């Protein structure tokens, strides 16, 4: 306790005055105040003469508004220099107000920032010229003032840039929502007239081919599953490709990309197939060891914008049928799966056809039934014992033994083309039912 008592009763040493912040001479401040109006006009003229305003920056500001902003900038400098202090938020807002208003309607922020830089450069040159006639103005004082001026310029630029970025984000969100509404109107045939739709598309800088489109539905497959965000990932890939100007694509849900390929005839399906090929190549390249791939369904061609919804429906049916029939294939065209779709329209008849064609192979009590079905499918698909054995990774004699067993169970010659076609159709229908 004695130590504590001694410390508490000690008389604190007087604290010396902190080093005074250098000030600009009052005579220099007075000189700049006297020249304030003329200097502001000089700054405004430099901005008008040097900055190139174009369509990207919206309507150019009036010279009187530029002069007013320059006066606010000079007032900011004089206040901070007189009191040797940083600028307040309110002072910064007054100086940045014109730039903020301009940034809200601009597509480019660089001309606006250039205007502030030019005005600051003109003012700073005038301040330096006036400073040279003041012998009592110390270098320390001018450096402190320079820090205030250019720190304020940085803060003004930050406010203007932030406003610009926020405005651009809101604009892009509005544009994205509008494009999404137009895209859904196309694929759902939910619009009053093609002319009105064309006008909306032009307003969004989204040209539409009046001759029609071929719809393609794409999924990103990772392993054996559809990627949860595959549609969004494929939209990014599509954005990097060199596509026709009228080509349109949109992620209708996180897992699905729908692309509309401009076409004048059914031959346009080749372009849609090429698009899928490019998406496939890019998906493989970007996924690396994940080994992602594409599964796509392509619809038919129907003239005009009213035909898009039908092509889109066919693309959906094609990718769903292809998923079951050929899960490892990339492209599934609606025209190629039409026979299966027609037969599955009557499930009872399709099931009857499958039972009649495959007979005892469908009986659960048949020994090694799944192996026999797998061998039959590989043999019919490959066309030869050698290729079927390679696909199944079996010895050739094993495949021959199984084929003999299949001939016994089916009571059919597997080398007859009509029999092969009937069995292949039955196997495919079984996957769809």
Backbone torsions as a table, in degrees:
resi	resn	phi	psi	omega
1	UNK	NA	-35.8	179.2
2	UNK	-55.9	-38.1	-179.0
3	UNK	-64.8	-37.7	179.8
4	UNK	-67.2	-39.8	-179.7
5	UNK	-64.7	-42.7	-179.8
6	UNK	-61.3	-42.0	-177.8
7	UNK	-68.4	-37.9	-176.7
8	UNK	-72.9	-25.8	-178.2
9	UNK	-92.7	-2.8	-177.6
10	UNK	-68.9	143.8	179.4
11	UNK	-86.3	121.7	-178.6
12	UNK	-65.4	145.8	179.1
13	UNK	-73.4	142.8	178.8
14	UNK	-64.5	135.4	-178.4
15	UNK	-86.9	126.9	-180.0
16	UNK	-69.5	158.7	-179.3
17	UNK	-68.7	136.0	178.5
18	UNK	-66.3	156.1	-176.9
19	UNK	-63.5	129.7	-176.4
20	UNK	-71.1	137.3	178.6
21	UNK	-71.4	130.3	-178.2
22	UNK	-60.1	138.3	178.1
23	UNK	-113.0	153.4	169.3
24	UNK	-76.2	147.8	179.5
25	UNK	-60.3	142.8	180.0
26	UNK	-61.6	-30.6	179.3
27	UNK	-65.2	-36.1	178.0
28	UNK	-68.8	-42.1	177.9
29	UNK	-60.5	-45.1	-179.0
30	UNK	-61.6	-41.5	179.1
31	UNK	-62.0	-41.8	179.8
32	UNK	-69.4	-37.2	176.6
33	UNK	-62.9	-39.2	-179.4
34	UNK	-64.7	-34.8	-176.8
35	UNK	-94.0	8.5	-171.9
36	UNK	-55.5	-51.8	-175.5
37	UNK	-64.0	-46.7	179.9
38	UNK	-65.0	-39.1	179.6
39	UNK	-65.7	-39.9	178.5
40	UNK	-62.0	-40.0	178.1
41	UNK	-66.3	-39.3	178.2
42	UNK	-62.5	-41.8	177.2
43	UNK	-62.6	-44.0	-178.7
44	UNK	-64.2	-40.8	178.8
45	UNK	-62.7	-39.6	178.5
46	UNK	-63.4	-41.1	179.3
47	UNK	-63.8	-46.8	-178.6
48	UNK	-63.5	-38.1	-175.4
49	UNK	-76.8	-35.2	-171.0
50	UNK	-95.0	-42.9	-175.0
51	UNK	-72.5	132.5	179.1
52	UNK	-99.0	104.4	178.0
53	UNK	-87.4	136.2	178.1
54	UNK	-138.5	-168.7	-176.6
55	UNK	-64.1	-21.6	-178.7
56	UNK	-72.6	-16.7	-177.2
57	UNK	-107.7	12.2	179.7
58	UNK	73.9	-160.7	179.8
59	UNK	-71.2	126.0	-179.6
60	UNK	-61.6	143.7	178.9
61	UNK	-67.4	152.4	177.9
62	UNK	-69.3	146.8	177.0
63	UNK	-55.8	-35.7	178.7
64	UNK	-64.6	-37.0	178.0
65	UNK	-68.6	-37.3	177.3
66	UNK	-64.5	-43.1	178.4
67	UNK	-62.3	-38.2	178.7
68	UNK	-65.0	-40.4	178.0
69	UNK	-66.3	-35.4	177.5
70	UNK	-66.8	-39.0	176.6
71	UNK	-62.5	-41.4	178.2
72	UNK	-62.5	-37.8	177.7
73	UNK	-65.8	-39.9	177.1
74	UNK	-66.7	-41.2	177.3
75	UNK	-59.8	-38.6	178.0
76	UNK	-63.0	-46.3	180.0
77	UNK	-61.4	-47.0	-176.7
78	UNK	-62.8	-38.8	-179.7
79	UNK	-66.7	-45.3	-178.6
80	UNK	-70.1	-36.4	-179.9
81	UNK	-70.6	-38.8	-178.2
82	UNK	-65.0	-38.9	-174.0
83	UNK	-105.8	0.3	-179.9
84	UNK	49.6	57.9	-178.1
85	UNK	-141.5	162.0	175.2
86	UNK	-72.0	165.6	178.3
87	UNK	-74.2	147.2	176.8
88	UNK	-85.5	159.7	178.2
89	UNK	-57.7	-38.3	-179.7
90	UNK	-64.3	-42.0	177.5
91	UNK	-63.5	-40.9	178.2
92	UNK	-64.0	-40.2	179.9
93	UNK	-63.1	-39.5	179.7
94	UNK	-63.1	-41.5	-180.0
95	UNK	-69.7	-37.8	-175.7
96	UNK	-84.1	-6.7	-170.8
97	UNK	-56.9	-47.9	-178.4
98	UNK	-63.4	-43.9	178.6
99	UNK	-62.8	-37.5	178.7
100	UNK	-64.8	-44.9	179.2
101	UNK	-62.1	-40.9	-179.6
102	UNK	-68.3	-38.4	-176.7
103	UNK	-66.6	-27.3	-177.7
104	UNK	-66.4	-24.0	-178.2
105	UNK	-116.6	15.3	-175.2
106	UNK	-104.0	151.5	171.8
107	UNK	-95.7	-12.1	178.5
108	UNK	-139.7	135.9	-178.1
109	UNK	-96.8	-12.2	-173.3
110	UNK	-62.3	-44.9	178.2
111	UNK	-59.7	-33.8	179.9
112	UNK	-67.7	-45.8	178.3
113	UNK	-65.9	-36.0	177.8
114	UNK	-62.0	-36.9	179.1
115	UNK	-62.4	-42.0	178.1
116	UNK	-66.1	-40.0	-179.6
117	UNK	-65.5	-41.3	-179.9
118	UNK	-65.2	-44.3	179.3
119	UNK	-62.4	-41.5	179.6
120	UNK	-66.2	-37.1	179.9
121	UNK	-66.2	-42.8	178.8
122	UNK	-62.4	-45.2	179.9
123	UNK	-64.0	-41.4	-177.3
124	UNK	-67.1	-37.4	176.1
125	UNK	-61.8	-40.9	179.0
126	UNK	-66.7	-38.3	179.1
127	UNK	-65.1	-41.8	179.9
128	UNK	-65.4	-39.5	179.0
129	UNK	-64.3	-40.7	178.1
130	UNK	-69.4	-33.7	-177.8
131	UNK	-67.0	-34.6	-178.1
132	UNK	-63.0	-22.5	178.1
133	UNK	-90.4	8.4	-179.1
134	UNK	-115.9	97.7	-176.5
135	UNK	-63.5	-26.1	-177.7
136	UNK	-84.2	-3.3	178.9
137	UNK	-78.2	114.8	-176.4
138	UNK	-84.1	153.3	175.9
139	UNK	-59.1	-34.7	178.9
140	UNK	-61.4	-41.5	-178.1
141	UNK	-65.7	-42.9	-179.3
142	UNK	-68.0	-32.4	177.8
143	UNK	-67.7	-42.3	177.6
144	UNK	-61.7	-43.4	-179.9
145	UNK	-64.4	-39.6	177.8
146	UNK	-60.6	-39.6	178.1
147	UNK	-62.0	-41.7	178.7
148	UNK	-62.0	-45.6	-175.4
149	UNK	-64.1	-50.0	-173.5
150	UNK	-79.5	-25.3	171.4
151	UNK	-66.0	-41.0	177.5
152	UNK	-63.5	-40.7	178.0
153	UNK	-61.2	-41.6	177.9
154	UNK	-62.3	-41.8	-179.2
155	UNK	-67.7	-39.3	176.9
156	UNK	-62.4	-45.9	178.7
157	UNK	-60.1	-38.5	179.4
158	UNK	-64.9	-41.6	179.3
159	UNK	-64.6	-44.5	179.8
160	UNK	-63.7	-44.9	-179.4
161	UNK	-63.9	-40.7	178.8
162	UNK	-62.3	-43.1	177.8
163	UNK	-61.6	-44.3	-179.8
164	UNK	-60.7	-46.2	-178.0
165	UNK	-65.1	-40.8	177.4
166	UNK	-62.9	-43.4	179.5
167	UNK	-63.5	-41.7	179.0
168	UNK	-65.0	-37.9	179.4
169	UNK	-64.6	-45.2	178.1
170	UNK	-62.9	-40.9	179.7
171	UNK	-63.2	-43.8	-179.8
172	UNK	-66.0	-38.6	177.9
173	UNK	-63.5	-42.6	177.5
174	UNK	-63.6	-43.3	178.9
175	UNK	-64.2	-40.2	179.2
176	UNK	-64.3	-42.6	178.4
177	UNK	-64.6	-40.8	179.5
178	UNK	-65.5	-41.4	177.8
179	UNK	-64.2	-39.3	179.2
180	UNK	-64.1	-41.3	178.9
181	UNK	-63.4	-41.5	-179.9
182	UNK	-66.6	-40.5	-179.9
183	UNK	-63.0	-45.2	179.5
184	UNK	-65.7	-33.1	176.0
185	UNK	-63.4	-37.5	179.9
186	UNK	-67.0	-48.5	-173.7
187	UNK	-78.5	-14.3	179.5
188	UNK	-108.1	1.6	-178.1
189	UNK	56.1	40.7	-176.2
190	UNK	-109.4	67.0	176.3
191	UNK	-150.2	154.7	-174.3
192	UNK	-79.0	-47.4	-178.3
193	UNK	-144.7	150.1	178.9
194	UNK	-67.3	-33.5	179.9
195	UNK	-64.3	-44.0	179.0
196	UNK	-64.4	-37.5	178.6
197	UNK	-65.8	-39.8	177.4
198	UNK	-61.5	-39.5	178.7
199	UNK	-63.5	-43.5	178.4
200	UNK	-62.4	-40.3	-179.6
201	UNK	-65.5	-40.6	178.4
202	UNK	-63.9	-38.3	178.9
203	UNK	-64.0	-27.2	-179.9
204	UNK	-96.6	7.7	-176.2
205	UNK	55.7	46.2	-175.1
206	UNK	-130.3	76.8	-175.5
207	UNK	-61.3	140.3	-178.0
208	UNK	-119.2	137.4	178.1
209	UNK	-82.7	114.9	-176.9
210	UNK	-68.7	-18.1	-177.6
211	UNK	-71.7	-23.0	177.5
212	UNK	127.4	178.4	-175.5
213	UNK	-142.3	159.3	168.9
214	UNK	-113.0	124.0	-175.4
215	UNK	-87.2	142.6	176.6
216	UNK	-132.5	128.2	176.9
217	UNK	-107.4	125.4	-174.4
218	UNK	-123.2	142.2	173.9
219	UNK	-126.9	146.5	174.8
220	UNK	-96.8	122.2	-177.4
221	UNK	-105.3	122.7	176.9
222	UNK	-117.1	114.1	-172.8
223	UNK	71.8	-118.8	177.4
224	UNK	-114.2	11.1	-175.4
225	UNK	-123.2	155.0	174.3
226	UNK	-75.6	135.2	178.5
227	UNK	-66.9	131.4	-177.8
228	UNK	-60.8	-32.8	179.1
229	UNK	-115.2	26.9	-176.1
230	UNK	-63.0	-38.5	179.5
231	UNK	-62.5	-43.0	178.9
232	UNK	-66.6	-39.4	178.4
233	UNK	-64.8	-40.7	179.5
234	UNK	-68.6	-31.4	176.5
235	UNK	-63.9	-38.3	176.3
236	UNK	-65.7	-39.0	178.0
237	UNK	-64.8	-44.7	-179.4
238	UNK	-61.2	-34.6	179.8
239	UNK	-64.6	-23.3	-178.7
240	UNK	-90.4	-5.0	-176.9
241	UNK	-91.8	155.8	176.3
242	UNK	-88.9	98.8	-174.8
243	UNK	-112.6	158.6	174.0
244	UNK	-57.2	149.8	-175.5
245	UNK	-60.2	-33.6	-178.0
246	UNK	-85.6	-4.5	178.4
247	UNK	-67.1	138.2	-176.9
248	UNK	-128.3	141.1	176.0
249	UNK	-145.4	153.6	-178.8
250	UNK	-161.6	140.2	174.3
251	UNK	-82.3	99.1	-177.1
252	UNK	-68.6	-23.2	169.6
253	UNK	-152.3	167.4	-175.0
254	UNK	-54.9	-25.7	-174.9
255	UNK	-101.0	-5.1	-170.4
256	UNK	-129.9	130.1	171.9
257	UNK	-108.9	130.3	175.1
258	UNK	-113.4	125.4	179.2
259	UNK	-116.8	136.3	176.5
260	UNK	-110.6	115.3	-176.6
261	UNK	-98.9	123.6	-178.4
262	UNK	-64.2	137.0	-177.3
263	UNK	-150.6	155.7	175.5
264	UNK	-113.3	-22.3	178.0
265	UNK	-142.5	178.6	178.1
266	UNK	-64.9	-19.6	179.0
267	UNK	-64.8	-15.2	177.4
268	UNK	-63.6	-13.3	178.0
269	UNK	-61.9	-26.5	177.6
270	UNK	-65.0	-37.7	176.5
271	UNK	-65.6	-39.5	177.2
272	UNK	-64.2	-38.5	178.1
273	UNK	-66.0	-39.8	177.7
274	UNK	-62.7	-39.1	177.2
275	UNK	-60.0	-44.2	178.2
276	UNK	-61.9	-39.2	178.2
277	UNK	-62.1	-40.5	177.9
278	UNK	-66.8	-41.3	177.4
279	UNK	-62.9	-40.5	179.2
280	UNK	-62.4	-47.5	-178.5
281	UNK	-62.4	-41.4	-178.4
282	UNK	-71.9	-36.7	178.6
283	UNK	-63.6	-42.4	178.3
284	UNK	-63.4	-42.8	-177.9
285	UNK	-65.3	-44.5	-175.4
286	UNK	-75.3	-29.2	-175.0
287	UNK	-78.6	-20.0	178.2
288	UNK	60.7	-125.8	-176.5
289	UNK	-70.6	-18.0	178.5
290	UNK	-67.2	-24.8	174.8
291	UNK	55.4	54.4	175.9
292	UNK	-73.3	157.6	178.0
293	UNK	-147.8	175.0	-176.8
294	UNK	-109.2	144.4	165.7
295	UNK	-124.7	126.2	-173.7
296	UNK	-135.5	145.0	172.8
297	UNK	-116.0	133.8	-177.6
298	UNK	-117.2	127.4	178.7
299	UNK	-86.4	-177.2	179.1
300	UNK	-89.4	-180.0	179.5
301	UNK	-105.1	132.7	175.7
302	UNK	-135.9	128.3	-171.7
303	UNK	-60.9	149.0	174.3
304	UNK	78.8	171.5	-178.8
305	UNK	-72.7	-24.7	178.8
306	UNK	-68.0	-21.3	-178.5
307	UNK	-82.0	-7.6	-176.7
308	UNK	-64.6	-40.7	-176.2
309	UNK	-63.2	-36.9	179.0
310	UNK	-68.8	-42.6	177.9
311	UNK	-62.3	-39.2	179.3
312	UNK	-64.2	-41.9	178.3
313	UNK	-62.6	-41.1	179.3
314	UNK	-65.7	-37.6	178.5
315	UNK	-63.8	-38.5	177.0
316	UNK	-63.8	-44.6	178.8
317	UNK	-63.5	-38.6	-177.7
318	UNK	-66.2	-44.4	-177.4
319	UNK	-70.0	-31.6	179.1
320	UNK	-72.3	-42.7	177.7
321	UNK	-66.7	-40.2	179.4
322	UNK	-64.3	-34.1	178.4
323	UNK	-59.1	-35.5	-177.9
324	UNK	-88.3	-37.7	-175.7
325	UNK	-77.8	-51.7	-176.6
326	UNK	-132.3	75.9	-173.9
327	UNK	-61.9	-21.7	-179.2
328	UNK	-92.2	-8.1	-178.9
329	UNK	-76.2	155.5	-179.1
330	UNK	-90.2	-50.7	-174.1
331	UNK	-109.5	135.0	175.0
332	UNK	-129.4	109.5	-179.8
333	UNK	-90.0	141.6	-178.1
334	UNK	-60.4	-39.2	-179.0
335	UNK	-60.6	-28.2	-177.2
336	UNK	-81.3	-21.6	-177.7
337	UNK	-107.7	5.7	-179.5
338	UNK	-54.9	-44.8	-179.6
339	UNK	-56.8	-40.6	-179.6
340	UNK	-69.4	-39.8	179.4
341	UNK	-64.7	-38.8	179.0
342	UNK	-64.3	-45.3	-178.2
343	UNK	-66.4	-36.7	-178.8
344	UNK	-76.5	-6.9	174.3
345	UNK	-65.8	-24.0	175.7
346	UNK	-119.9	84.9	-175.0
347	UNK	-55.6	-35.7	-177.9
348	UNK	-65.2	-44.6	178.9
349	UNK	-66.7	-39.7	179.9
350	UNK	-63.4	-42.7	179.9
351	UNK	-65.5	-37.7	178.1
352	UNK	-64.0	-41.7	179.1
353	UNK	-62.9	-41.1	179.9
354	UNK	-64.4	-44.9	-179.1
355	UNK	-63.8	-41.2	-178.7
356	UNK	-66.6	-37.6	-175.2
357	UNK	-78.8	-40.5	-174.3
358	UNK	-96.4	-18.3	172.0
359	UNK	47.1	-118.8	-172.8
360	UNK	-68.3	-15.4	176.9
361	UNK	-65.8	-19.0	179.7
362	UNK	-90.9	-6.8	-179.8
363	UNK	-75.9	119.8	-178.5
364	UNK	-59.0	-21.7	-178.2
365	UNK	-81.9	-8.2	179.0
366	UNK	-68.1	128.4	-175.9
367	UNK	-68.5	135.8	178.8
368	UNK	55.4	37.9	-175.8
369	UNK	-58.9	-46.8	-176.9
370	UNK	-65.5	-38.7	177.7
371	UNK	-64.4	-40.0	179.6
372	UNK	-66.8	-41.1	177.8
373	UNK	-63.5	-41.0	178.9
374	UNK	-64.1	-41.1	179.8
375	UNK	-67.5	-41.7	178.6
376	UNK	-61.6	-44.0	-179.8
377	UNK	-63.0	-43.6	-179.9
378	UNK	-66.1	-40.6	-178.8
379	UNK	-66.1	-43.0	179.9
380	UNK	-67.9	-35.8	-178.1
381	UNK	-74.8	-42.1	-176.1
382	UNK	-81.7	-34.7	177.6
383	UNK	91.2	-6.0	179.8
384	UNK	-150.1	156.7	179.7
385	UNK	-65.5	-41.7	-177.4
386	UNK	-61.1	-48.2	-178.6
387	UNK	-69.1	-36.7	177.6
388	UNK	-63.5	-40.9	178.7
389	UNK	-64.2	-40.0	178.5
390	UNK	-65.8	-40.1	179.7
391	UNK	-65.7	-41.9	-178.7
392	UNK	-83.0	-9.6	-177.1
393	UNK	59.6	46.5	179.7
394	UNK	-123.3	163.6	174.7
395	UNK	-72.5	148.1	-178.6
396	UNK	-58.2	-38.2	-179.3
397	UNK	-66.1	-32.7	178.4
398	UNK	-65.3	-42.2	178.5
399	UNK	-65.0	-42.0	178.7
400	UNK	-61.0	-40.6	178.6
401	UNK	-62.8	-43.0	-179.0
402	UNK	-68.0	-36.3	178.7
403	UNK	-65.2	-38.0	175.6
404	UNK	-62.1	-40.6	178.5
405	UNK	-65.4	-37.4	178.6
406	UNK	-66.6	-41.1	178.4
407	UNK	-62.1	-37.1	179.5
408	UNK	-67.1	-43.7	-177.5
409	UNK	-72.3	-38.6	-175.3
410	UNK	-88.0	-20.0	-177.7
411	UNK	62.4	36.8	-176.1
412	UNK	-139.4	154.9	175.8
413	UNK	-88.0	115.4	-174.8
414	UNK	-75.9	-4.8	-179.7
415	UNK	-95.7	-2.9	178.0
416	UNK	-82.8	125.7	-176.3
417	UNK	-55.3	-42.8	-179.0
418	UNK	-62.7	-39.7	179.1
419	UNK	-65.9	-43.7	179.6
420	UNK	-60.6	-43.9	-179.3
421	UNK	-63.9	-43.8	-178.8
422	UNK	-63.6	-41.4	179.8
423	UNK	-69.0	-40.2	177.9
424	UNK	-63.0	-41.8	178.2
425	UNK	-63.8	-39.9	179.1
426	UNK	-65.2	-42.8	178.5
427	UNK	-62.5	-41.9	179.8
428	UNK	-67.6	-42.4	178.3
429	UNK	-62.0	-36.2	179.2
430	UNK	-60.5	-33.7	178.0
431	UNK	-69.8	-31.7	-177.0
432	UNK	-81.7	-27.1	-176.0
433	UNK	-78.3	NA	NA
